[in-house]
Amino acid sequence: MKKMQKFNKNHYAHHTMIRYFLSYFLPLFFLMVSFFFIIHGQLSKSYLDMLNEQADRQLNYIKEEFSDGLMAIDRTNHSLISNINLILSRYDSSSWSRYVAFREVNSYAIANELVEYIVYYDRLNDDIYSSGKYVVYDEGSFHIYRGAKSITFCPDSYQNSITNQLIYLKNEESSCLLYYPYNDIGNNYIIFYVINEVRIQNMLKSIVSDEILATALVDSSGQTAVGINQDLLTPYLSSGESDDGILQLDSQTTVQTCTGLYSDFSVTALISNRALMSRTNQIFSRTYIVLFFLGIASIFIVLYAMGRTYLPLRRLTQKIVKNPAPDQSYLEQLDLAFSDAATENQNLQKKIEKYRLSMQKSIFDSILFENHTQNLLDNVDSFFTLEPDDLIFALRMRITPPIRLAANPETLVQETAQFLKNALPEKSSCLMLEYDDDNAMFLLSYAGPEQNKEEALLALLENYCEEKDYLSALSNGSSSPLDIPSLYENALLASSAWDHDSVVSFRAMDPSLRGGHTLAYPYDILDGLAQALKEHDFPDAESRIRQLFALIDSSFSMENTLPDFFVRCVLIDILTAIINAMNQMNVKFKDYSELYFEALYFCRSFPYREKKEEIQSHIGQLLGLFESEAENQIINAAQIGQLVEENFTSADFSISYLADIFHVSIAYMSYLFKKEMGENFSDYVWALRLKKAKELLLTTDMPIDDISLAVGYVNTSSFRRKFKQAMGMTPSQLRC
């Protein structure tokens, strides 16, 4: 059986180790692969952007070169229409004149390399001078022949334009690119220029490469006038283009367009970085062997990291987790253990509060029973289970029966109590505290979210007292049952103003007439006592306990029902403050349990004045025991400093380590560390680690990762980040 348990334990440990190894290795492997593909993708995008920029420059260069050629044609056209020989030829139809005119046209065509030939038509003599191909003019149209094939150009279709035009003509037989300058319809001549497509092809061909696959001169309708590898480009010419002239086809291919030519012509290119990426992939393929060795190195790095993180985590889990769960990771088990501890503490605190409230209610109930008001009670529990919006009020009433009625005062009191109970909202309560022949004291629990509860009560009392001829005095409101004695006192003080009004409230009284608050619950003194005990300031704690005893003694100056409730609640809170502080310092409960329970018994079961000496003696002994334990466990700055100096470079060093060494709680250790050392634990340790790191950086050649480990940081990135935050520079920058 033991062997089986040992096998299961070892199997669980190995299984957990594999899980932790994979939790380190797989993210590292994923990051390496992701890094490879990210670099690949970024290179692809960067190369494509670079090619687009390069293509844009080249397309603009072609556009400018082509535009310059067209401007040269414009200059040729101006010279041609003002040529004297051509002008004279219109008025001289001799063969010599025609020869001279033809020679002039031909000379202008030869002078401009963008012009294939010029067509000059003399309307007056119906003569055509063509420097190149055979051209026929018939019924308003020119027929331009290329061998047996021809294409028709009708200039009348373009006469309405007042600008020079670039025209692409195409039919089933042939195509032609013309430059048609502005011609006044009243001119007795027509001139147009046939563009040299070979020259344009050479321009376009000059930028074609492995990356720029195709280029073309495209007209406004999307037809390719002249192009290189235009079959590759044609399918995308009708797809549209983006605002910046770039049409993204896929992650590696774009169509780029440069506009701004005559007649909405544009220069377009098909760009792809596939060839470039193919060469890049060949380079990347040589890095696979490097990636392989990096993977091997990463395994050793992961194993080393596990030795610095997994093993300490395993030891911590074995120390904290009582019943390990095989199906949970160490972090899950630790988280569950801490969550259970937090939940247990919360539940314990709730139980303490519930027990404390139960004691308060029990004390209050027993006091009322001893004063023979039990038969007039409504519901004591409702005053100790208040909702956040509920308030408690004390009400004193002078109930005097009419002379003609010999009514029993008790009957009138019960009648008034019933009226108040019925008049208050649902879930409210009315409790009789005391009464005599003339006066009655009520305790009211006013439920509900309304804000003006006191005003509502005063309005109710004014109507009732006017009807019954009674007097009433209302205290202020409170949400804590511990303030019941103070509310009682305030109602008594308010009743002193009956000489002026039949319905009075404590809040409406002149502050100078309110007097002292003998029964006001000493929250501030009790909070100060708890803080003094936490800080082990025993003289201050003794002083505050004496204050509380003096306050208890002064409360008996009022001969009424509630000082005993007030006294017992204060005594119980004194005991609770001492016990909580002793628990925080991990004083064993068995060392003081008998003394505590005996003191609690005296506080709950006997009037204070009857057991005053015993109660004060027991509280003094508890405080003395606490002080003695604190002296035995005294922790000074020298001890803390020595331990920190010896262990601050360890990655496992924490405030919980110090708490374990000194056998105190983590919360108390944190408080004590700040008190003795002058700053928080984490800040103090970081200052030491930073000083050590700077020393190693400036005096040694140790790698940054080794320095990080040497000062207690397994995670180098965390060390670098904290170092930069503290120094304003990275560790490498400091070393340089």
C-alpha positions in Angstrom: 0.0 0.0 0.0 2.8 2.4 0.9 4.6 1.5 -2.3 1.4 2.3 -4.3 1.0 5.7 -2.5 4.7 6.4 -3.2 4.2 5.4 -6.9 1.1 7.7 -7.2 3.0 10.6 -5.6 6.0 10.2 -7.9 3.7 9.7 -10.9 1.8 12.9 -10.0 5.1 14.8 -9.5 6.4 13.7 -12.9 3.1 14.5 -14.6 3.2 18.0 -13.0 6.8 18.5 -14.0 5.9 17.7 -17.6 3.0 20.1 -17.5 5.2 22.8 -16.2 7.9 22.0 -18.8 5.4 22.3 -21.6 3.9 25.4 -20.1 7.3 27.0 -20.5 8.5 25.4 -23.8 5.3 25.6 -25.8 5.0 29.4 -25.4 8.7 29.8 -26.2 8.3 27.6 -29.3 5.2 29.5 -30.3 6.9 32.8 -29.9 9.9 31.7 -32.1 7.6 30.4 -34.8 5.4 33.4 -34.6 8.5 35.6 -34.7 9.5 33.9 -37.9 6.2 34.4 -39.6 5.8 37.9 -38.4 9.2 38.8 -39.8 8.3 37.1 -43.0 5.0 39.0 -43.2 6.6 42.3 -42.3 9.4 41.8 -44.9 6.8 41.0 -47.5 4.8 44.2 -46.7 7.9 46.3 -46.4 9.2 45.1 -49.7 5.9 45.7 -51.4 5.7 49.2 -50.0 9.2 49.8 -51.2 8.4 48.5 -54.7 5.3 50.7 -54.8 7.3 53.7 -53.9 9.9 52.8 -56.5 7.2 52.1 -59.1 5.5 55.4 -58.3 8.7 57.3 -59.0 9.3 55.4 -62.3 5.7 55.8 -63.5 5.9 59.6 -62.7 9.2 59.7 -64.7 7.5 58.1 -67.7 4.6 60.4 -67.3 6.9 63.4 -67.2 8.9 62.1 -70.2 5.7 61.5 -72.2 4.3 64.9 -71.2 7.5 66.5 -72.3 7.2 64.8 -75.7 3.7 66.0 -76.1 4.7 69.5 -75.3 7.5 69.2 -77.9 4.7 68.2 -80.3 2.8 71.4 -79.3 5.9 73.4 -80.2 6.2 71.6 -83.5 2.5 72.3 -84.2 2.9 76.0 -83.6 5.9 76.1 -86.0 4.1 74.0 -88.5 1.0 76.1 -88.8 3.1 79.3 -89.1 5.4 77.8 -91.7 5.4 80.1 -94.8 5.9 77.3 -97.3 2.8 75.5 -96.0 0.8 78.7 -96.0 1.9 79.5 -99.7 1.0 75.9 -100.7 -2.6 76.6 -100.0 -2.6 79.3 -102.7 -0.3 77.7 -105.2 -1.3 74.3 -106.5 1.8 73.7 -108.5 3.7 70.4 -108.2 6.8 72.3 -106.8 4.7 74.0 -104.1 3.2 70.7 -103.1 6.7 69.1 -103.0 8.0 71.8 -100.8 5.0 71.5 -98.4 5.5 67.7 -98.2 9.2 68.2 -97.5 8.5 70.7 -94.7 5.9 68.3 -93.0 8.4 65.4 -93.2 11.2 67.5 -91.7 9.1 68.3 -88.7 8.1 64.6 -88.2 11.8 63.6 -88.3 12.7 66.2 -85.7 10.4 64.8 -83.0 11.1 61.1 -82.0 7.7 60.8 -80.3 6.0 61.4 -83.6 5.8 58.5 -86.1 4.4 60.8 -88.8 2.4 64.0 -89.3 -0.8 64.3 -91.3 -1.5 67.8 -92.8 -4.7 68.3 -94.7 -5.2 71.4 -97.0 -9.0 72.0 -97.1 -8.7 74.6 -99.9 -6.9 72.3 -102.4 -8.1 69.0 -100.9 -4.4 67.9 -100.5 -3.0 65.6 -97.9 0.6 65.7 -96.8 1.6 62.6 -94.8 5.1 62.1 -93.7 4.6 58.4 -93.2 1.7 56.1 -93.9 -0.7 56.3 -96.6 -3.7 58.5 -95.6 -6.9 59.1 -97.5 -9.5 61.8 -96.7 -13.0 61.0 -97.7 -16.3 62.7 -96.7 -14.9 64.2 -93.5 -12.9 61.2 -92.3 -9.3 60.2 -92.6 -8.5 56.6 -93.5 -5.1 55.7 -92.2 -3.6 52.6 -93.8 -1.1 50.2 -92.3 -0.5 47.9 -95.2 -3.8 46.5 -96.2 -5.4 47.4 -92.9 -6.9 50.8 -92.1 -8.4 52.7 -89.3 -10.8 55.7 -89.6 -10.3 59.0 -87.8 -13.2 61.5 -87.9 -11.9 64.9 -86.7 -15.4 66.4 -86.5 -16.1 64.2 -83.4 -13.3 66.1 -81.6 -13.9 69.6 -82.9 -15.8 70.7 -79.7 -12.8 70.4 -77.5 -10.8 73.6 -76.9 -7.8 71.6 -75.6 -5.2 69.4 -77.2 -6.3 65.7 -77.2 -4.7 62.4 -77.0 -6.9 59.9 -78.9 -6.7 56.1 -79.1 -8.4 54.6 -82.1 -9.0 50.9 -82.4 -11.0 48.6 -84.6 -10.9 44.9 -85.5 -8.1 45.5 -88.0 -5.9 48.0 -86.5 -5.2 50.6 -83.8 -3.6 54.0 -83.6 -2.6 56.6 -81.0 -3.1 60.2 -82.2 -2.2 63.5 -80.8 -4.8 66.0 -82.0 -4.0 69.6 -81.2 -6.8 72.2 -80.9 -8.0 73.1 -84.5 -10.4 76.0 -85.1 -13.3 74.7 -87.1 -12.8 77.8 -89.3 -9.3 76.9 -90.3 -8.7 75.8 -93.9 -6.3 73.1 -92.7 -6.3 70.1 -90.3 -3.2 68.8 -88.6 -2.8 65.7 -86.4 0.1 63.6 -85.2 0.4 59.8 -85.1 2.4 58.8 -82.0 5.4 56.5 -82.3 4.2 53.5 -80.3 7.7 51.9 -80.4 9.0 54.9 -78.5 6.4 54.6 -75.8 7.0 50.8 -75.6 10.7 51.5 -75.0 9.7 54.0 -72.2 7.5 51.4 -70.6 10.0 48.6 -71.1 12.7 50.5 -69.3 11.0 50.0 -65.9 9.9 46.3 -66.4 11.7 44.0 -64.0 11.1 40.9 -61.9 9.0 43.0 -59.6 7.3 45.3 -62.1 5.7 42.6 -64.3 3.7 44.8 -66.8 3.2 48.4 -67.7 0.8 50.1 -70.1 -0.5 53.5 -71.3 -4.3 53.3 -70.7 -7.0 55.5 -72.0 -10.0 56.8 -70.0 -12.2 53.8 -70.9 -9.6 51.3 -69.6 -8.2 50.2 -72.9 -4.5 49.6 -73.3 -3.1 51.8 -76.0 0.5 50.7 -75.6 1.8 48.2 -73.2 4.5 45.7 -72.1 3.1 42.3 -71.0 -0.3 43.9 -71.1 -2.1 40.6 -71.0 -1.1 40.3 -67.4 -2.4 43.7 -66.6 -5.6 43.8 -68.7 -7.8 41.7 -66.3 -7.3 44.3 -63.5 -7.9 47.5 -65.5 -11.7 47.4 -65.0 -11.4 46.6 -61.2 -11.2 50.2 -60.2 -8.5 51.9 -58.1 -8.1 53.4 -54.7 -7.9 57.0 -53.9 -4.1 57.0 -53.8 -3.8 55.2 -57.2 -3.0 51.8 -55.7 -5.2 48.8 -56.1 -4.3 46.0 -53.7 -4.9 42.6 -55.4 -3.4 40.4 -52.6 -0.7 40.6 -50.0 2.1 40.6 -52.6 0.5 42.2 -55.7 -0.8 45.6 -56.5 -1.8 47.6 -59.6 -0.4 51.2 -59.4 -1.7 54.0 -61.6 -0.2 57.4 -62.4 -2.8 59.8 -63.8 -2.6 63.4 -65.1 -2.0 62.9 -68.9 -4.1 64.5 -71.6 -7.6 63.2 -72.1 -7.5 61.2 -68.8 -4.8 58.9 -70.0 -2.8 57.2 -67.4 0.4 55.0 -66.9 -0.4 51.8 -65.1 1.9 49.0 -63.7 1.4 45.6 -62.3 3.8 45.1 -59.3 4.6 41.9 -57.4 7.2 41.1 -54.8 6.9 37.3 -55.3 10.3 37.1 -57.0 11.9 39.1 -54.2 10.2 37.1 -51.5 11.4 33.9 -53.3 15.0 35.0 -52.9 14.2 36.0 -49.3 12.7 32.6 -48.6 15.9 31.0 -50.0 17.8 33.1 -47.4 15.4 32.1 -44.7 15.8 28.4 -45.5 19.4 28.6 -44.5 18.3 29.8 -41.0 16.4 26.6 -40.2 19.4 24.9 -38.9 19.9 27.9 -36.6 16.3 27.7 -35.5 16.9 24.0 -34.7 19.9 24.8 -32.4 17.9 27.6 -30.9 15.2 25.1 -30.1 17.7 22.9 -28.4 19.1 25.8 -26.4 15.6 26.9 -25.4 15.0 23.4 -23.9 18.0 23.9 -21.6 16.9 27.4 -20.8 13.4 26.1 -19.9 15.0 23.4 -17.7 17.1 26.0 -16.0 14.1 28.3 -15.5 12.1 25.4 -14.1 14.9 24.8 -11.6 14.6 28.4 -10.5 10.8 28.6 -10.5 9.2 25.2 -10.5 11.1 23.6 -7.7 10.6 26.6 -5.3 6.9 26.6 -6.2 6.7 22.8 -5.5 8.3 23.3 -2.1 6.0 26.1 -1.3 3.0 24.0 -2.3 4.1 21.1 -0.2 4.5 23.5 2.7 1.1 25.2 2.4 -1.3 22.7 0.7 -2.3 20.0 3.1 -4.2 17.7 0.6 -2.6 18.1 -2.9 -5.0 17.6 -5.8 -3.5 15.5 -8.6 -5.6 17.2 -11.3 -4.6 20.7 -10.3 -1.4 22.7 -10.9 0.6 24.1 -8.1 -0.6 27.6 -8.8 -4.2 26.4 -8.8 -3.6 24.6 -5.5 -1.9 27.6 -3.9 -4.7 29.9 -5.2 -7.3 27.6 -3.8 -5.4 27.3 -0.4 -5.1 31.1 -0.1 -8.8 31.5 -1.2 -9.9 29.0 1.4 -7.8 30.8 4.0 -9.3 34.1 3.0 -12.8 32.6 3.1 -12.2 31.0 6.4 -11.0 34.4 7.8 -14.1 36.1 6.4 -16.4 33.4 7.9 -14.5 33.7 11.2 -15.0 37.4 11.2 -18.6 37.0 10.4 -19.0 34.5 13.3 -17.2 36.9 15.6 -19.5 39.8 14.6 -22.5 37.5 14.9 -21.5 36.3 18.3 -20.7 39.8 19.4 -24.1 41.0 18.3 -25.7 38.0 19.9 -24.0 38.9 23.2 -25.2 42.5 23.0 -28.7 41.4 22.3 -28.6 38.9 25.1 -27.3 41.5 27.6 -29.9 44.0 26.5 -32.7 41.4 26.7 -31.6 40.3 30.2 -31.4 43.9 31.5 -35.0 44.6 30.3 -36.2 41.4 31.9 -34.6 42.3 35.2 -36.4 45.7 35.0 -39.8 44.0 34.5 -40.5 45.4 31.1 -40.5 42.0 29.3 -44.3 42.0 29.1 -44.3 45.2 27.1 -41.7 44.2 24.6 -42.4 44.2 20.9 -39.3 42.7 19.2 -35.8 43.0 20.6 -34.2 41.2 17.6 -35.2 44.0 15.2 -32.9 46.5 17.0 -29.9 44.2 16.4 -30.5 43.2 12.8 -30.9 46.6 11.2 -30.9 47.3 7.5 -28.5 50.0 6.3 -31.3 52.6 6.0 -33.0 51.8 9.3 -32.6 54.2 12.3 -33.1 53.8 16.1 -34.7 56.6 18.1 -35.4 56.9 21.8 -38.7 58.6 22.7 -39.8 59.9 26.2 -43.4 60.7 26.7 -45.3 62.1 29.6 -48.7 60.3 29.6 -51.2 61.9 32.0 -54.8 60.6 31.9 -57.7 63.0 31.9 -59.1 63.9 35.3 -62.5 62.4 34.4 -61.0 59.0 33.6 -59.5 56.8 36.2 -57.4 54.9 33.6 -54.6 52.6 34.6 -51.3 54.3 33.5 -50.1 50.9 32.3 -53.1 50.7 30.0 -52.3 54.1 28.6 -48.7 53.2 28.0 -49.7 50.0 26.2 -52.2 52.0 24.1 -49.5 54.5 23.2 -47.0 51.7 22.3 -49.6 50.1 20.1 -50.3 53.4 18.4 -46.6 53.9 17.6 -46.2 50.4 16.4 -49.2 50.8 14.0 -48.2 54.2 12.8 -44.6 53.3 11.9 -43.9 51.7 8.5 -43.8 48.0 8.0 -40.9 46.1 9.6 -40.5 48.9 12.2 -40.7 48.1 15.9 -41.6 49.8 19.2 -40.0 48.6 22.4 -41.0 49.7 26.0 -37.9 50.4 28.1 -39.5 51.8 31.3 -42.5 53.6 32.6 -43.9 55.1 35.9 -47.1 56.9 36.7 -46.3 59.9 34.5 -43.5 59.0 32.1 -42.7 56.3 29.6 -39.5 55.6 27.6 -39.9 53.9 24.2 -37.3 52.6 21.8 -38.3 52.9 18.1 -36.8 51.1 15.1 -37.8 53.1 12.0 -37.5 51.0 8.8 -37.5 52.2 5.3 -35.3 54.2 2.8 -36.9 57.6 3.3 -34.4 60.3 4.4 -36.6 62.5 6.6 -37.4 59.9 9.3 -37.0 62.3 12.2 -39.3 64.9 10.6 -41.9 62.2 10.0 -41.8 61.1 13.6 -42.1 64.7 14.9 -45.1 65.3 12.7 -46.7 62.1 14.0 -46.0 63.0 17.6 -47.4 66.5 17.2 -50.7 65.2 16.0 -50.9 62.5 18.7 -49.8 64.7 21.6 -52.2 67.5 20.6 -55.0 64.9 20.5 -54.1 63.3 23.8 -52.6 66.3 25.6 -49.3 64.4 26.1 -45.7 65.6 26.1 -42.9 63.9 24.0 -39.2 64.3 23.6 -37.4 62.6 20.7 -33.6 61.8 20.5 -31.4 61.9 17.4 -31.3 58.7 15.2 -28.5 56.1 15.0 -28.0 52.9 13.0 -26.0 51.1 15.8 -27.6 49.4 18.8 -24.5 50.3 20.8 -25.8 53.9 20.7 -29.1 53.0 22.5 -27.8 54.3 25.9 -26.7 57.5 24.3 -30.1 57.9 22.6 -31.8 57.2 25.9 -29.7 60.0 27.5 -30.4 62.4 24.7 -34.2 61.8 25.0 -33.9 62.6 28.7 -32.1 65.8 27.9 -34.6 66.8 25.3 -37.5 66.4 27.8 -36.0 69.3 29.9 -37.4 71.6 27.2 -41.1 70.7 27.9 -41.6 74.0 29.6 -41.3 75.6 26.1 -43.0 73.1 23.8 -45.0 69.9 24.1 -43.1 68.1 21.3 -39.3 68.6 21.3 -36.3 67.0 19.7 -32.7 66.6 20.7 -31.4 68.1 17.4 -33.6 71.2 17.8 -32.2 72.0 21.3 -29.8 74.8 21.9 -26.3 73.1 21.9 -25.5 74.9 25.2 -28.4 73.0 26.9 -27.5 69.6 25.7 -24.8 68.9 28.3 -22.3 66.1 28.3 -22.9 62.7 26.7 -22.2 60.3 29.5 -23.5 57.2 27.6 -22.1 58.1 24.1 -20.3 54.9 22.9 -16.5 55.4 23.0 -15.7 54.3 19.4 -12.6 56.5 19.1 -11.1 55.3 22.4 -11.7 51.6 21.4 -10.2 52.2 18.0 -7.2 53.8 19.7 -6.9 50.9 22.0 -6.8 48.4 19.1 -4.2 50.4 17.3 -2.0 50.7 20.5 -2.2 46.9 21.0 -1.3 46.3 17.4 1.7 48.5 17.7 2.6 47.0 21.2 2.4 50.4 22.7 1.3 49.1 26.1 1.5 52.3 28.1 -0.9 53.9 25.6 -3.1 50.8 25.8 -3.2 50.9 29.6 -4.1 54.7 29.5 -7.0 54.0 27.1 -8.3 51.2 29.3 -8.2 53.5 32.3 -10.2 56.1 30.2 -12.8 53.4 29.5 -13.1 52.4 33.1 -13.5 56.0 34.1 -16.2 56.4 31.5 -17.9 53.3 32.8 -17.8 54.7 36.4 -19.3 58.0 35.2 -22.1 56.3 33.4 -23.6 55.2 36.7 -24.3 58.8 37.7 -27.5 58.4 35.8 -30.0 56.2 37.6 -31.8 54.6 34.7 -32.2 51.4 32.9 -29.4 51.4 30.3 -25.9 52.1 31.9 -25.5 48.4 32.5 -26.0 47.6 28.8 -23.5 50.3 27.9 -21.0 49.1 30.4 -21.1 45.4 29.4 -20.8 46.2 25.7 -17.7 48.4 26.4 -16.2 45.6 28.5 -16.8 43.0 25.9 -15.1 45.3 23.2 -12.1 45.8 25.5 -11.7 42.0 25.8 -12.2 41.6 22.0 -9.5 44.1 21.2 -7.0 42.4 23.5 -7.8 38.9 22.1 -7.6 40.0 18.5 -4.1 41.6 19.0 -2.9 38.4 20.8 -4.2 36.2 17.9 -2.4 38.5 15.4 0.9 37.9 17.2 0.2 34.1 17.2 0.0 33.8 21.0 -1.4 30.4 21.8 -5.0 30.5 22.8 -4.6 27.8 25.4 -2.2 30.1 27.3 -5.0 32.6 28.1 -8.3 30.9 27.3 -9.2 30.2 31.0 -8.5 33.8 32.0 -10.4 35.1 29.0 -13.5 33.0 29.5 -13.7 33.8 33.2 -13.4 37.6 32.5 -16.1 37.2 29.8 -18.4 35.4 32.3 -18.0 38.2 34.8 -18.8 40.8 32.2 -21.9 39.1 30.9 -23.4 37.6 34.0 -22.9 40.1 36.8 -23.4 43.8 37.3 -20.2 45.7 36.8 -20.2 47.3 40.3 -20.5 43.8 41.8 -17.5 42.3 40.0 -15.6 45.5 39.3 -12.3 44.4 40.9 -12.4 40.9 39.4 -13.1 42.3 35.9 -10.4 44.9 36.1 -8.0 42.4 37.5 -8.6 39.9 34.7 -8.3 42.5 32.0 -5.1 43.7 33.6 -3.8 40.1 33.7 -4.6 39.6 30.0 -2.8 42.8 29.0 0.1 41.8 31.2 0.2 38.3 29.6 0.2 39.9 26.1 3.0 42.3 27.1 5.0 39.4 28.4 4.6 37.4 25.2 5.5 40.4 23.2 8.7 40.9 25.2 9.6 37.2 24.7 9.1 37.7 20.9 10.7 41.1 20.7 11.9 41.8 17.2 14.2 44.7 16.7 15.7 46.4 13.6 19.0 44.7 14.0 17.5 41.3 13.9 15.3 42.1 10.9 18.2 43.9 9.1 20.5 40.9 9.6 18.0 38.5 8.1 17.3 40.8 5.2 21.0 41.2 4.5 21.5 37.5 4.5 18.6 36.6 2.3 17.6 39.5 0.1 19.4 38.0 -3.0 17.2 34.8 -2.7 14.2 34.6 -5.1 12.2 32.9 -2.3 12.8 35.7 0.2 9.5 37.3 1.2 7.6 38.9 4.1 6.1 35.5 4.9 9.6 34.1 5.3 10.3 36.7 8.1 6.9 36.0 9.6 7.7 32.3 9.9 11.1 33.0 11.4 9.7 35.3 14.1 6.5 33.2 14.6 4.1 36.1 13.9 1.4 36.8 11.4 2.2 38.3 8.0 0.1 41.4 8.7 1.9 42.0 12.0 5.3 41.4 10.4 4.5 43.9 7.7 3.5 46.5 10.3 6.6 45.8 12.4 9.0 45.9 9.5 7.8 49.4 8.5 8.0 50.5 12.1 11.5 49.2 12.7 13.0 49.8 9.2 11.2 53.0 8.2 9.7 51.8 4.9 7.7 48.9 3.4 9.3 45.5 3.0 9.2 45.5 -0.8 10.7 48.9 -1.1 13.5 48.2 1.4 14.5 44.9 -0.3 14.4 46.4 -3.8 16.8 49.2 -2.7 19.3 46.5 -1.5 18.8 44.5 -4.8 19.2 47.7 -6.9 22.5 48.6 -5.0 23.8 45.1 -5.5 22.8 45.1 -9.2 24.6 48.5 -9.9 27.7 47.2 -8.2 27.8 44.0 -10.4 27.0 46.0 -13.5 29.9 48.4 -13.0 32.5 46.1 -11.6 32.0 42.8 -13.4 31.3 41.4 -16.9 28.4 39.2 -15.8 25.5 38.9 -18.3 22.4 40.8 -17.4 20.5 37.6 -16.9 23.0 36.3 -14.4 22.9 39.6 -12.5 19.1 39.4 -12.4 19.4 35.9 -10.8 22.2 37.1 -8.5 19.9 39.8 -6.9 16.8 37.5 -6.6 15.0 38.0 -9.9 14.2 34.8 -11.9 12.3 36.9 -14.4 14.9 39.0 -16.1 12.3 41.2 -17.9 10.8 42.2 -14.5 14.3 43.1 -13.3 15.0 45.2 -16.3 11.6 47.0 -16.0 12.0 47.8 -12.3 15.7 48.9 -12.9 14.6 51.3 -15.7 11.8 52.7 -13.6 14.2 53.4 -10.7 17.3 54.6 -12.7 15.7 56.1 -15.8 17.9 53.8 -18.0 18.3 50.1 -18.7 21.0 48.0 -17.1 22.9 47.9 -20.4 22.9 51.6 -20.7 24.3 52.0 -17.2 27.1 49.6 -18.0 28.0 51.5 -21.2 
